[in-house]
Amino acid sequence: MRPKSICLSVWYAIYNRHMDIHTMMLFVWLMGIMQILLMHVIAVSMAYLCKMLIFSHILELKVWQIGCIIIRGREMFPMKWHL
């Protein structure tokens, strides 16, 4: 009696201390696919993080520039801001 699920069949093979070549190849193939997917996810998330960091840095600079303009405006026209 062989289990239907791939994970269960691999676990079944490991548990029974016998791993036929087909199960072994399937397991290696699955691990390879998982590794490729994991590397892809890591690469994409790293690129996204870098983009977000650069974007937040630019945004921070813009906010700082706008803040400086507002402060300069207050210094230049002090009466306008008291109303």
Beta strands, then each sheet from edge to edge (+ up, - down):
end
